[in-house]
Amino acid sequence: MLWSRQCPGKLNLGLFITGKRDDGYHLLETVFYPAPIADTLTLEEVPGAAAELTLTGLALPADGRPNLCQRAWQAVRDLRPTLPGVHIRLEKRIPPGTGLGGGSSDAAQTLLGLDALFDLHLTPAELHSLAVGLGADVPYFLEGGACFATGIGEWLLPIDLDLTGYRIELVLPGVHSDTRTAYADLLPSDFTPAPGLHQAIWQPVTAWRGLLTNAFERGVFARYPALAAAKEALYARGALYASLSGSGSALYGIFEA
């Protein structure tokens, strides 16, 4: 049996930090939106009880841990101990350390793929719980589309926001922006009280430049001035709106089609 899907990345349309929990996690508001870039994931049943991985395309940094797809398989097997072994083929096009959520997207599609491939009939609550255990962004990729996100990014509300009448251009600077460092660099002045984004996102795209901010930009741009220059270059070429995605390093510009 074989199952294959695209794993699209995400953009953050605004990213407001609204507080910090007692456990150290930051509370945020953002709108997730599909990015025009995707990995390709294929799952195939194999004998045994393991998740084998074949990686093609972009290389991933070695951190001594199994790939997120393999961890997703293990999480499902912990819930369904009879889960068969799989061969995971992952073609990476979304660079790591860019704020586009490639690893999270791959993990979410692995959960959905295992459920479909082996008729596991996982409930939405089970899938959400598995996704949260893998990473704060993973639940979004179970849904996709445009979603307003709160909490640490795991509470999602689909919204009717459609940018298909615009052209979205990605800039991939070849810099790995570390998420933990980006959070550590936040200052009190980077925090924005809720519900700022809920009001701003419904304004015309032409008004977003002065309304939709990304709390990580100040610190990330200080570390990597070339990223600030890349954002300004998007505006110089006519972007209606430009921003860092997540904690970077990818930037995007929204242009008239």
C-alpha positions in Angstrom: 0.0 0.0 0.0 1.2 3.5 -0.9 0.1 7.0 0.1 1.6 10.3 -1.2 0.8 14.0 -0.6 2.2 17.5 -0.9 3.3 19.1 2.4 2.9 22.9 1.9 4.6 25.4 4.1 3.0 28.3 5.9 3.2 32.0 6.1 2.5 34.1 9.1 0.3 37.1 8.3 1.2 39.2 11.3 2.7 37.6 14.5 1.8 39.3 17.8 3.3 38.2 21.1 0.6 38.8 23.7 2.1 37.3 26.9 4.1 34.5 28.4 2.9 31.4 30.3 4.3 30.3 33.6 6.0 27.4 31.9 8.0 29.8 29.7 6.0 29.4 26.5 5.0 32.6 24.8 1.4 33.3 23.9 0.8 34.6 20.4 -1.7 35.7 17.8 -1.1 35.0 14.1 -2.8 34.1 10.9 -1.4 31.0 9.2 -1.7 31.0 5.4 -0.4 28.5 2.9 3.0 29.3 1.4 3.8 28.7 -2.3 6.3 25.9 -1.5 5.9 22.3 -0.5 7.7 19.1 0.4 6.5 15.7 -1.0 5.8 12.8 1.3 5.2 9.2 0.4 4.4 6.4 2.9 4.6 2.7 2.0 3.9 -0.2 4.3 6.9 -2.4 4.9 7.4 -5.5 7.1 8.5 -5.0 10.7 7.9 -2.4 13.2 10.0 0.6 12.3 9.8 3.8 10.3 12.6 3.9 7.6 13.4 7.2 6.1 14.7 8.1 2.6 15.5 11.8 2.3 16.0 13.6 -1.0 16.3 17.2 -2.0 17.6 19.6 0.7 19.7 18.2 3.5 18.5 18.6 7.1 20.8 19.5 10.0 21.6 16.5 12.2 20.4 17.0 15.8 20.7 13.4 17.0 16.9 12.9 17.0 14.7 10.9 14.6 13.1 13.0 11.8 9.7 14.5 12.7 8.0 12.1 10.3 9.5 9.2 12.2 8.5 10.7 15.5 5.0 11.1 14.2 5.0 7.4 13.3 6.2 6.5 16.8 3.5 8.7 18.4 0.8 6.9 16.4 2.3 3.5 17.2 2.2 4.4 20.9 -1.5 4.9 20.5 -2.0 2.0 18.1 0.6 -0.6 19.0 -0.3 -2.8 16.0 0.7 -0.1 13.6 2.8 -1.7 10.8 6.2 -0.5 9.7 6.5 2.2 7.0 9.1 3.4 4.5 8.9 7.2 4.5 10.2 9.0 1.4 10.5 12.7 1.9 11.6 15.1 -0.8 12.6 18.3 1.0 12.1 21.7 -0.8 11.3 23.8 2.3 14.6 24.8 3.9 14.8 24.4 7.6 15.3 27.5 9.8 13.1 29.6 7.6 9.9 30.0 9.6 7.9 28.2 6.9 7.0 25.2 9.0 8.3 22.5 6.7 9.0 20.0 9.4 5.7 20.6 11.1 3.9 20.2 7.8 5.7 16.9 7.1 4.8 15.6 10.6 1.1 16.5 10.2 0.8 14.9 6.8 2.5 11.8 8.3 -0.2 11.6 10.9 -2.9 12.0 8.3 -1.2 9.5 5.9 -0.9 6.8 8.5 -4.5 7.3 9.5 -5.6 6.9 5.8 -3.1 4.2 4.8 -4.0 1.8 7.7 -7.6 2.8 8.3 -6.9 3.8 11.9 -10.0 6.0 12.2 -8.2 8.4 14.5 -10.6 11.0 15.9 -10.0 14.7 15.4 -9.2 15.0 19.1 -6.7 12.2 18.9 -5.0 13.7 15.8 -4.9 17.1 17.5 -3.3 15.7 20.6 -0.7 13.8 18.6 0.0 17.0 16.6 0.5 19.1 19.7 2.9 16.6 21.1 5.0 17.0 18.0 5.1 20.8 17.9 3.1 23.9 18.3 2.7 24.5 14.6 1.8 20.9 13.7 -2.0 21.2 14.4 -2.4 23.9 11.8 -1.1 21.6 9.1 -3.9 19.1 9.8 -6.3 21.8 8.6 -4.4 24.1 6.2 -6.0 27.1 4.6 -6.2 30.4 6.4 -6.5 30.1 10.2 -6.4 32.5 13.1 -4.1 31.0 15.7 -3.8 31.8 19.4 -2.3 30.1 22.5 1.1 28.9 21.5 -0.2 28.5 18.0 -2.3 25.3 18.7 -5.7 26.9 19.0 -7.1 27.4 15.5 -10.0 29.1 13.9 -10.5 28.8 10.1 -11.2 32.2 8.6 -12.5 33.3 5.2 -9.3 35.0 3.9 -8.4 34.4 0.3 -5.3 35.9 -1.4 -5.6 34.1 -4.7 -6.0 37.4 -6.4 -2.5 38.4 -5.4 1.0 37.1 -6.2 3.0 35.9 -3.2 6.8 35.9 -3.7 9.1 34.1 -1.3 12.7 35.2 -0.5 14.9 32.4 0.9 18.1 34.1 2.1 20.1 30.9 2.9 20.3 31.9 6.6 19.2 29.5 9.4 17.2 31.5 12.0 17.0 29.7 15.3 13.6 29.9 16.9 14.8 29.6 20.5 17.2 32.4 19.9 14.5 34.6 18.3 12.3 34.0 21.4 15.2 34.8 23.7 15.8 38.1 21.9 12.2 39.4 22.5 12.0 42.5 24.6 8.9 43.8 26.5 8.4 46.4 23.8 7.9 43.5 21.3 4.7 42.4 23.1 1.4 43.5 21.7 -1.9 43.4 23.7 -4.7 41.3 22.2 -6.8 41.6 20.1 -4.7 43.7 17.7 -4.4 41.2 14.9 -8.1 40.3 14.9 -8.8 43.8 13.9 -5.9 44.4 11.5 -6.3 41.2 9.4 -9.6 42.4 7.9 -8.2 45.6 6.6 -7.3 45.9 2.9 -4.0 44.3 2.0 -2.8 47.8 1.0 -3.2 48.9 4.6 -1.3 45.9 6.2 2.1 47.5 6.0 1.2 49.8 8.9 -0.9 47.3 10.8 0.4 43.7 10.6 3.7 43.5 12.4 5.9 40.5 13.2 7.3 40.7 16.8 10.4 38.7 15.8 11.6 41.2 13.2 13.4 43.6 15.4 15.6 41.0 17.0 16.1 38.8 13.9 16.9 41.9 11.7 19.4 43.0 14.3 21.2 39.7 14.1 20.9 39.5 10.3 20.8 43.0 8.7 20.6 41.5 5.2 17.1 40.3 6.1 15.9 43.8 6.8 17.4 44.9 3.5 15.6 42.0 1.7 12.3 43.2 3.1 12.9 46.7 2.0 13.8 45.4 -1.4 10.4 43.7 -1.7 8.7 47.0 -1.0 11.0 48.8 -3.5 9.9 46.4 -6.2 6.2 47.2 -5.5 5.1 44.8 -2.8 1.8 45.8 -1.1 3.0 44.0 2.0 6.2 42.3 3.1 7.2 40.4 6.2 9.3 37.9 7.9 7.5 34.5 8.2 7.5 33.2 11.7 11.0 33.7 13.3 12.5 33.7 9.8 14.7 33.6 7.9 12.2 33.5 4.9 10.5 36.7 3.9 7.6 37.1 1.6 6.0 39.9 -0.4 2.4 40.2 -1.6 2.1 41.8 -5.0 -0.7 42.7 -7.3 -1.2 39.8 -9.6 
